[in-house]
Amino acid sequence: MKVYISAPLAQSFKNENSEELIKLVNSIDLILKEFKIDTYMTYRDLLRWGKVTYNPITVHAKRNKEFQTADILLAVHPDEGIGPNITLGMAEAFKKPVIIVLNKNFDMDSLPGLIYQGFKEVTQCEIITYENIDELRKKLRKSIKTFLKK
């Protein structure tokens, strides 16, 4: 099994939250590895955390290839950036299962919240809200077990 991870890292490197977000993504990656799940994230694996650049055609082609070969999309804090929302749209178009990870204080009654909840109508979707990393770990493990059963 392979999970494509999408997080607003390109945006976060312009602010003080980048280290926190990298730690969060790395924690998620470790949990997935516990289940022997391969992961791919364009910003980490192709762009080497922003240290390498490619032309847009190369990035687009590689992202599409990796996305299409993934079994699940895991969108981390899509409310904080454009990239995760683009991949969520791709997941909807391809009916790819998704896991959406949101901070506990995210307003699920906001327009983005309603849209995220709407994914449950078109594909297998789990929305995980969390207050701290321990809570996220517990909920993500439970969610992954659900996906592995199907």
N, C-alpha and C positions, 0 to 999 in steps of 0.2 A: 504494500500500500504506500501511496505517496500523497503528501499534503503540501499544497502550495500555500505559503504564508505571505500575506500581504499586510503591510503596516505603513503608516505615514512617515517613514524614515527620511525621505528626501526633504520633507517639510520640517521635521523635528531637528535636523542638523543645523537649522537656522535659529534655534532657540535653546534654552537651557534644559529642555526635557530629553535631549538626545540620549544621554547616558542611562536614564531611567527606562526609556523605551527599548534600548538595546538589551538591558538586563531582563526586561519583561519578555522580549522575543527569545532570548537565549533560554530563559526558564521554560517557556512554551516548547521550544525545540527539544530540551532535555526530557520533558514529559513524553513527547511523541517518540523519542528514541527508546524510552522504556518499553514501548509497544512494538519496537522494531519497525517503526514507520519512517520512511525516507522523507526528507523535507527539501523544499527549494524556496528560496526567496531572492528575487532579482537583485535587490539592493545589497544583500550580503554576498550572494554567490557569483553574480556576474560583475557587479560594480564595486565589489570589495569595500563595502561601507563608504562608498563615495570617493575612493582613492583612484579608481580607474574610470575612464569614460570611453564610450563608444558612440558611433553615429546612431541616430534615432532608429534607422532601419534595422540595425543589428540588435538593438535592445528590444524593439518591438517583436522581431522574429523569434528571439530567444525566449522572451516572456510568453509568447503565444504557444511555442512548442512545449515549454515546461508546464504551462497551465493546462494544455490539452491532455498531457500525459498524467496529470494529477487526478487522484480519486476524490479529493475533498479540497475546498478552499477554506482556509482559516483567515478571517479578516480581523486584524487587531486594531482597535480604536478607529474604525472607519469614519467616525464623526470628526476626526482631527485632520483628515487629509483627503486629497483627490484620488490618489492611487488605489487605495482599498475599495473605494466606491466604483472605480472603473472595473476592477476585477469582480466585484459583486454583480455588476451588470452583465459581465461575461458569464458568470456562473448561472445567472438567471436564464440567459439566452441558451446555454448548453444544458440546463437542468442539472447542473453539478451540485452535489450536496455542499452545504456551507455551515461553518461554525463562526459566529460573530462574537467577538470578545469586547465588552464595553465596561467602562468604569461604573461602579454602583450608582453614582450620582447622575448618570446619563438620563435625560428625560425621555422615557419611552413613549410619552404622549406627544412629543414634538414630531414635526413632519419626517425627519430622518428616522426617528424611532418607529413611527407607523410603517414607513417603507421597509425597514429591517424586519419588522414583524410580518409584513406581507410576504416575505420569502417563504414562509411556512406554507403558503398557498400554492407555490409553484415547484418547490423542491424540498428535499429533506433539509431541515434547518434547525440548528440549536443556537440559542442566544444565551451567552454566559455573561452575567454581570457579577462583578466582584469588588470587594472593598480592599483586600490585601492579597499578596501573592499566595499565601497558604490557602485561602479560599479559592483562588483561581486554580491552583494545582488540583485541589479536590474535585472541583466541578469539571475541569477539563478531563481528568482521568475518567470520570463517570460518563461524560459525553463521548469520549473516544470508545469506551467499551460498548456503548449503544451503537455507534457507527460500525464497529467491527462485527457485531451480531447480524447486521443486515447484509 
